[in-house]
Amino acid sequence: MTHRQRIEALVGLLLGMFVAFLSSTIVSNALPVIIPALHGTQDQYTWVVVATLLASTATTPIWGKFSDLVSKKLLVQLALAVFTLGSVLAGFSHTVPMLIGARVIQGLGLGGLQALVLIVIAAMFSPRERGRYQGPIAAVMAVATIAGPLIGGVIVDTSWLGWRWTFFACVPLAVVAMLVIQRTLNLPIVRRKVQIDYLGATLIAAGVSVLLIWVTLAGKSFEWTSALSFALVIGSILVLALAVFVESKAAEPIIPLHLFRDRTTTLATIASISVGVALFGSAVFLGQYFQISRGYSPTIAGLLSLPMILGSMISSGVSGALITKFGRWKGFLVGGAVFMSIGFFLLATIDHTTSIVLIGAYLLVLGLGMGCVMQNLVLAVQNTVAAKDLGSATSTVSFFRSLGGAAGVSVLGAVLSNHVASLIAKGLAALGIDTGGMGAAGLNNLNELPGPIQEIVRASYGDATARIFLVSAVISVLAFVAIIFIREVKLRDESGLEQLASTAAEESGVAEAIAGQVLTSEALNADTLEADAPESAGGLSDPLAPQRA
């Protein structure tokens, strides 16, 4: 592909990525309308969100491994097709169970898009050249994150559209992305014998799903220390242990265990888990802080997080350009981890009266750190692994980051809930009010509470949120420690496909050299025998002939 063709293909891929991220955020403001319209319950409300998370996270490494085995272009189109099918079914849903099933199908396609877009970009562009495109990637993620809730709110509030269009709106974009990719993406297919590890894929998906069900619902649908909680933990450990055993024996494992022999991959994975826990966990409750504690609408709450997103866009674009120019990347990872930790520690000082301008400045610092860390961790791994493992390694890092994010939402949510209940109880006790049941006050019933109690609840949520950021700051320090020990390897100047071609050429050259040595040896032996033959025919006595032969 020429440079122009690669840029055109990149546009289609980024459009697919935009659709994926938009689908995750556009529904957020619509769910409070959707669930009552379909006569659903609070538990079903949770499962509408969890279903997509389970399917996308559990299948990410499977899509990544398939990209090392079959056509990447076909897989991207298949992921878009599956996502589109899920979106259409979700829009036509008439019951909550049908909607949950459609969201699972959406998640299957979403898991593919999250992994495959980065994998295909790595196949087209060299690690050094890839840095300059981190800015557009971060911009797409940021715009989708900001636009999703806004578009969802407008669609729900527009009488002639309705909530179903929060799902239908993504379909035309997905179809356009599919057509653009069909026309522009022309990657050569490396044909080889394929052995798909179906058992490993099934065990990984099952084990991760059980684990995510536990971390998502524990503390809400059942207690952390309940029998069901222990059963889910033990079950997930056993299934994942069996998956590791199967992967160690498989010819083409879904997650090649040999990847973790490399220090960069192992440490980047640990850092990704920490980043996922701190980042996704705290980001979810940031919106809750703005809405409950400060009384802003969901749309305004989304806009108030704009400094964090702008900081991420700026640092991602600038660091990517400098990485391309100088070929050095570890300094940006270290600096990003430092900024991220500082940002979280600053946010750990806020309460329900902190200036919004000051919070915006703290979020800007956090965003500057995020932009330097998230994409560059993937770049470090892609630059280290062999070209044949590019898809598996990329999806593995994304998988563990999503897994960490899911765990972070649940664990930090439990921390916030307990601290809020404690602060509400103290506030009500100071007024001489019975605290029975007040600890559960939140956004759903906040406006129904008397004024003084409402103020206590708002203040409690605002003050308790600081603890979420404090935990996130400690976890981000763990990411910083892991990044410190990553060994910097010079960025390659070959794309993933060029590396595969070079490897194939080297293997072919070695095979030809070995064949040439064999032929030369056979020819020398033949010459020796021909030279000895006349002497034997002439009956000359040569006592050393047997030894020479």
C-alpha positions in Angstrom: 0.0 0.0 0.0 1.2 3.5 -0.8 1.2 6.2 1.9 -2.0 7.7 0.5 -3.7 4.3 0.5 -2.6 3.7 4.1 -4.0 7.1 5.2 -7.3 6.4 3.5 -7.5 3.0 5.2 -6.7 4.7 8.5 -9.7 7.0 8.1 -12.0 3.9 7.7 -10.4 2.3 10.8 -10.8 5.4 12.9 -14.4 5.6 11.8 -14.9 2.1 13.0 -13.2 3.0 16.3 -15.4 6.0 16.7 -18.5 3.8 16.2 -17.2 1.4 18.9 -16.6 4.1 21.5 -19.8 6.0 20.6 -21.9 3.0 21.2 -20.5 2.6 24.7 -21.3 6.2 25.7 -24.5 7.1 23.7 -26.7 4.8 25.8 -25.6 6.2 29.2 -28.3 9.0 29.2 -30.9 6.8 27.6 -30.9 3.8 30.0 -33.1 5.6 32.6 -35.7 6.0 29.9 -35.2 2.5 28.2 -35.6 0.4 31.3 -39.0 1.8 32.4 -40.2 1.7 28.8 -39.5 -2.0 28.6 -40.8 -2.6 32.2 -37.4 -3.7 33.5 -35.9 -3.8 36.9 -32.8 -2.3 38.6 -31.0 -5.6 38.2 -31.8 -5.7 34.5 -30.5 -2.1 34.3 -27.2 -3.4 35.5 -27.1 -6.3 33.1 -27.7 -4.1 30.0 -24.4 -2.5 30.8 -22.6 -5.7 32.1 -23.6 -7.8 29.0 -21.6 -5.6 26.6 -18.6 -5.4 29.0 -18.5 -9.2 29.4 -18.7 -10.0 25.7 -16.2 -7.4 24.6 -13.6 -8.1 27.3 -13.8 -11.9 27.1 -13.4 -12.0 23.3 -10.7 -9.3 22.8 -7.8 -11.8 23.0 -9.6 -14.2 20.7 -10.0 -11.6 18.0 -6.4 -10.7 18.4 -5.2 -14.2 18.0 -7.3 -14.7 14.9 -5.7 -11.7 13.4 -2.4 -13.6 13.5 -4.0 -16.5 11.6 -6.4 -15.1 9.0 -7.1 -12.0 7.0 -7.1 -8.9 9.2 -9.4 -7.0 6.7 -12.0 -9.8 6.8 -11.9 -9.8 10.6 -12.4 -6.0 10.9 -15.4 -6.2 8.5 -16.8 -9.2 10.4 -16.5 -7.3 13.7 -18.3 -4.3 12.2 -21.0 -6.6 10.8 -21.5 -8.3 14.1 -21.7 -5.0 15.9 -24.2 -3.7 13.3 -26.4 -6.7 13.8 -26.4 -6.3 17.5 -27.2 -2.6 17.2 -30.2 -3.3 14.9 -31.5 -6.0 17.3 -31.1 -3.7 20.3 -33.1 -1.0 18.5 -35.9 -3.4 17.8 -36.0 -5.0 21.3 -39.4 -5.2 23.0 -38.2 -6.8 26.2 -35.2 -6.3 28.5 -33.9 -9.9 28.0 -34.0 -9.4 24.2 -32.1 -6.1 24.7 -29.5 -7.8 26.9 -29.0 -10.5 24.3 -28.6 -7.9 21.6 -26.0 -6.1 23.8 -24.1 -9.3 24.0 -23.9 -9.4 20.2 -22.9 -5.8 20.2 -20.1 -6.6 22.7 -18.8 -9.4 20.5 -18.3 -6.9 17.7 -17.0 -4.2 20.0 -14.3 -6.5 21.4 -13.1 -7.1 17.9 -13.0 -3.4 16.9 -11.2 -2.4 20.1 -8.3 -4.9 19.3 -8.3 -5.1 15.5 -8.1 -1.4 14.7 -4.8 -1.1 16.7 -3.5 -4.3 15.2 -4.2 -3.3 11.6 -2.6 0.1 12.2 0.5 -1.7 13.6 0.5 -3.9 10.4 0.5 -0.8 8.2 2.8 1.6 10.0 6.2 1.0 11.7 6.5 1.6 15.5 8.5 4.8 14.9 6.0 6.1 12.3 3.0 5.1 14.4 3.7 7.8 17.0 2.4 10.6 14.8 -1.0 9.0 14.4 -1.6 8.7 18.2 -3.1 12.2 18.1 -5.9 11.4 15.7 -6.6 8.1 17.6 -6.8 10.0 20.9 -9.0 12.7 19.2 -11.4 10.0 18.0 -11.7 8.5 21.4 -12.2 11.9 23.0 -14.8 13.1 20.6 -16.8 9.8 20.9 -16.6 10.1 24.7 -17.9 13.6 24.8 -20.4 13.4 21.9 -22.0 10.1 23.1 -23.9 11.3 26.1 -24.8 14.6 24.3 -26.2 12.7 21.3 -27.9 10.2 23.5 -29.6 13.0 25.5 -30.8 14.8 22.4 -32.2 11.6 20.8 -34.1 10.7 24.0 -35.5 14.2 24.4 -36.6 14.3 20.7 -40.2 13.0 20.5 -40.1 11.9 16.9 -36.9 9.8 17.4 -37.1 8.0 20.8 -34.6 5.8 22.6 -34.4 3.2 19.9 -32.4 5.6 17.8 -29.6 5.5 20.4 -28.8 2.1 18.8 -29.9 2.8 15.2 -27.7 5.9 15.1 -24.5 3.8 15.0 -25.6 1.6 12.1 -25.1 4.0 9.2 -21.6 4.9 10.6 -20.7 1.2 10.9 -21.8 0.6 7.3 -19.8 3.5 6.0 -16.8 2.3 7.9 -17.2 -1.1 6.4 -17.4 0.2 2.8 -14.4 2.5 3.3 -12.3 -0.4 4.6 -13.4 -2.6 1.8 -12.3 -0.1 -0.8 -9.0 1.1 0.9 -7.6 -1.6 3.0 -5.5 -4.0 1.0 -3.3 -6.0 3.3 -1.5 -9.1 1.9 -2.7 -12.4 3.4 0.0 -14.6 4.9 -1.2 -18.1 4.1 -0.2 -20.9 6.4 -1.7 -23.9 8.1 -4.1 -22.7 10.8 -4.8 -24.6 14.1 -7.4 -22.7 16.1 -7.4 -23.4 19.8 -11.2 -23.7 20.3 -10.9 -25.2 23.8 -8.6 -22.5 25.0 -10.9 -19.8 23.6 -13.9 -21.3 25.3 -12.1 -21.6 28.7 -10.7 -18.0 28.5 -14.1 -16.5 27.6 -15.9 -18.6 30.3 -13.3 -17.9 33.1 -13.2 -14.2 32.4 -17.0 -13.9 32.1 -17.4 -15.5 35.6 -14.7 -13.2 37.0 -16.3 -10.1 35.5 -19.8 -11.2 36.8 -18.3 -11.4 40.3 -16.4 -8.0 40.3 -19.4 -6.3 38.6 -22.2 -7.5 40.8 -20.5 -8.2 44.1 -21.5 -5.7 46.7 -24.7 -4.9 44.7 -26.6 -8.0 43.9 -24.9 -10.1 46.6 -22.5 -9.5 49.4 -18.7 -9.8 48.9 -18.5 -12.5 51.6 -21.6 -14.5 50.5 -21.5 -18.1 49.4 -22.3 -17.1 45.8 -19.4 -14.7 45.9 -17.0 -17.4 47.0 -18.4 -19.8 44.4 -17.9 -17.4 41.6 -14.3 -16.7 42.6 -13.3 -20.3 43.0 -15.1 -21.2 39.8 -13.3 -18.5 37.8 -9.9 -19.5 39.3 -10.4 -23.1 38.4 -11.5 -22.4 34.8 -8.7 -19.9 34.2 -6.1 -22.3 35.7 -7.4 -25.0 33.3 -7.2 -22.4 30.4 -3.5 -21.7 31.3 -2.8 -25.5 31.2 -4.5 -25.8 27.8 -2.7 -22.8 26.4 0.6 -24.2 27.5 0.0 -27.3 25.4 -1.8 -25.8 22.4 0.0 -25.4 19.0 -1.6 -22.0 18.4 -2.6 -20.7 21.8 -5.1 -17.8 22.1 -2.8 -16.0 24.5 0.8 -17.3 23.9 2.4 -17.8 27.3 5.9 -17.3 25.8 5.0 -13.6 25.4 5.3 -13.1 29.2 8.9 -14.3 29.1 9.7 -10.9 27.7 10.1 -8.3 30.5 8.6 -5.5 28.5 5.4 -7.4 27.8 5.0 -8.6 31.4 5.6 -5.2 32.9 3.4 -3.4 30.3 0.6 -5.8 31.1 0.9 -5.1 34.9 1.0 -1.4 34.2 -2.1 -1.7 31.9 -4.0 -3.5 34.7 -3.1 -0.7 37.1 -4.0 2.0 34.6 -7.4 0.3 33.9 -8.3 0.0 37.6 -7.3 3.7 38.3 -8.6 5.3 35.1 -11.8 3.6 34.3 -12.8 3.1 37.9 -12.4 6.7 38.8 -13.8 8.1 35.5 -17.1 6.4 36.2 -17.5 8.1 39.6 -16.3 11.5 38.4 -19.6 12.0 36.6 -21.5 10.9 39.7 -19.6 13.5 41.7 -20.6 16.3 39.3 -24.3 15.2 39.3 -25.0 14.2 42.9 -22.6 16.4 44.8 -22.6 19.5 42.7 -26.1 19.1 41.1 -25.2 19.4 37.4 -27.1 17.6 34.7 -25.6 14.6 32.9 -24.8 16.7 29.8 -23.0 19.4 31.9 -21.3 16.7 33.9 -19.9 15.3 30.6 -18.7 18.7 29.6 -17.0 19.3 32.9 -14.7 16.3 32.2 -13.5 18.0 29.0 -10.2 19.2 30.5 -9.1 15.6 31.2 -10.0 14.6 27.6 -8.3 17.7 26.1 -5.2 17.0 28.2 -5.1 13.4 26.9 -5.5 14.6 23.3 -2.7 17.1 23.6 -0.2 14.9 25.4 -0.9 11.9 23.1 -0.4 13.9 19.9 2.7 15.7 21.2 4.4 12.6 22.6 3.6 10.7 19.5 5.2 13.3 17.2 8.3 13.5 19.4 8.6 9.7 19.6 8.5 9.6 15.8 11.1 12.3 15.5 13.6 11.0 18.1 12.7 7.3 18.3 12.7 7.3 22.1 9.6 6.4 24.1 10.3 5.3 27.7 10.7 8.9 28.9 7.2 9.7 27.8 5.8 6.6 29.6 7.6 7.6 32.8 6.6 11.2 32.6 3.0 10.2 31.9 2.9 7.9 34.9 4.2 10.8 37.1 1.6 13.2 35.8 -1.2 10.6 36.2 -0.1 9.9 39.8 0.1 13.7 40.6 -3.3 14.2 39.0 -5.0 11.5 41.1 -3.3 12.8 44.3 -4.5 16.3 43.6 -8.1 15.0 43.0 -7.8 13.2 46.3 -8.0 16.6 48.0 -11.4 17.7 46.6 -14.6 17.9 48.6 -18.2 19.1 47.9 -17.0 22.8 47.9 -13.9 22.6 45.8 -13.8 25.2 43.0 -14.8 23.7 39.6 -12.0 25.6 38.0 -9.5 24.0 40.3 -11.0 20.5 39.6 -10.6 21.3 35.9 -6.9 22.0 36.4 -6.5 18.8 38.3 -8.3 16.9 35.5 -6.0 18.5 32.9 -2.9 17.2 34.8 -4.5 13.7 34.9 -5.3 13.9 31.2 -1.8 14.9 30.3 -0.5 11.7 32.1 -3.2 9.5 30.5 -2.3 10.5 27.0 1.3 9.6 27.4 0.7 6.2 29.0 -2.2 4.4 27.4 -1.2 4.2 23.7 2.5 4.2 24.4 2.2 1.0 26.6 0.7 -0.7 23.5 3.5 0.7 21.3 6.2 -0.6 23.6 4.8 -4.1 23.4 4.2 -4.0 19.7 7.8 -2.9 19.2 9.2 -5.8 21.2 7.3 -8.9 20.1 7.8 -10.9 16.9 5.6 -9.9 14.0 3.8 -13.2 14.1 2.6 -12.5 17.6 1.6 -8.8 16.9 -2.2 -9.4 17.2 -2.0 -11.6 20.3 0.3 -9.2 22.1 -1.8 -6.1 21.2 -5.1 -7.7 22.2 -3.5 -9.1 25.4 -2.6 -5.6 26.7 -6.0 -4.2 25.7 -7.7 -7.2 27.4 -5.9 -6.8 30.7 -6.6 -3.0 30.7 -10.3 -3.7 30.2 -10.3 -6.4 32.9 -8.6 -3.9 35.3 -11.2 -1.3 34.4 -14.1 -3.7 35.2 -12.5 -4.7 38.5 -11.8 -1.0 39.3 -15.4 0.0 38.8 -16.6 -2.7 41.2 -13.9 -2.3 43.9 -13.9 1.5 43.9 -17.7 1.5 43.8 -17.7 -0.6 47.0 -15.2 1.8 48.6 -17.3 4.8 47.7 -20.6 3.2 48.8 -19.2 2.3 52.3 -17.6 5.7 52.8 -20.8 7.6 51.6 -23.0 5.6 54.0 -20.6 6.3 56.9 -20.6 10.1 56.2 -24.3 10.2 55.8 -24.8 8.4 59.1 -22.5 10.9 60.8 -24.2 13.9 59.3 -27.7 12.7 60.2 -26.6 11.7 63.7 -25.4 15.3 64.2 -28.9 16.5 63.4 -30.4 13.9 65.7 -32.1 12.0 62.8 -32.5 8.3 62.7 -30.1 6.9 60.1 -32.0 3.8 59.1 -31.9 3.3 55.4 -30.5 6.8 54.6 -27.1 5.4 53.6 -28.7 4.2 50.4 -29.7 7.7 49.3 -28.5 8.5 45.8 -29.4 10.1 42.5 -32.7 8.2 42.1 -34.3 9.5 45.3 -32.2 12.5 46.1 -34.7 15.2 44.9 -37.4 13.5 47.1 -35.5 14.1 50.3 -36.1 17.1 52.6 -33.7 20.0 52.0 -31.4 19.5 55.0 -31.0 15.8 54.5 -30.5 16.4 50.7 -27.6 18.7 51.5 -26.0 16.1 53.8 -26.3 13.4 51.1 -24.7 15.8 48.5 -21.9 16.7 50.8 -21.3 13.1 51.7 -20.9 12.1 48.0 -18.6 15.0 47.3 -16.4 14.3 50.3 -16.3 10.5 49.8 -15.2 10.8 46.1 -11.8 12.0 47.3 -11.1 8.5 48.7 -11.8 7.0 45.3 -9.1 9.2 43.8 -6.7 8.4 46.7 -7.0 4.7 46.0 -6.5 5.4 42.3 -3.4 7.4 43.1 -1.9 4.5 45.0 -2.7 2.1 42.1 -1.2 4.5 39.6 2.1 4.5 41.6 2.2 0.7 41.0 1.9 1.4 37.3 4.8 3.9 37.6 7.0 1.3 39.3 6.3 -1.2 36.6 7.1 1.3 33.9 10.4 2.2 35.5 11.6 -1.3 35.1 10.6 -1.6 31.4 13.6 -1.9 29.2 13.6 0.6 26.3 14.2 -1.0 22.9 14.9 1.1 19.8 11.8 1.6 17.7 11.7 -0.5 14.6 11.5 1.2 11.2 9.5 -1.7 9.7 5.8 -2.2 9.8 4.3 -5.5 11.0 3.8 -6.7 7.4 7.4 -5.7 6.5 8.7 -7.6 9.5 6.7 -10.7 8.4 8.2 -10.4 4.9 11.7 -10.0 6.3 11.3 -13.0 8.6 9.9 -15.1 5.7 12.8 -14.1 3.5 15.4 -15.0 6.2 13.7 -18.3 6.8 13.7 -18.9 3.0 17.3 -17.9 2.8 18.3 -20.3 5.6 16.4 -23.1 3.9 18.1 -22.4 0.5 21.5 -22.3 2.2 20.9 -25.6 3.9 19.7 -27.1 0.7 22.7 -25.7 -1.1 25.1 -27.2 1.5 23.4 -30.6 1.1 23.7 -30.5 -2.7 27.3 -29.4 -2.5 28.1 -32.3 -0.1 26.4 -34.7 -2.4 28.2 -33.4 -5.4 31.6 -33.7 -3.7 30.8 -37.2 -2.7 29.8 -38.1 -6.2 33.0 -36.5 -7.6 35.1 -38.6 -5.2 33.4 -41.8 -6.2 33.8 -41.0 -9.9 37.5 -40.3 -9.3 38.0 -43.6 -7.5 36.0 -45.6 -10.0 38.6 -45.9 -12.8 41.3 -47.0 -10.4 39.1 -49.8 -9.2 38.2 -50.8 -12.7 41.8 -51.0 -13.8 42.5 -53.5 -11.1 45.1 -51.2 -9.4 45.9 -52.1 -5.9 45.0 -49.3 -3.5 45.0 -50.4 0.2 43.5 -46.9 1.2 40.6 -47.0 -1.2 38.1 -48.4 1.3 39.0 -45.7 3.8 38.7 -42.9 1.2 35.3 -44.3 0.1 
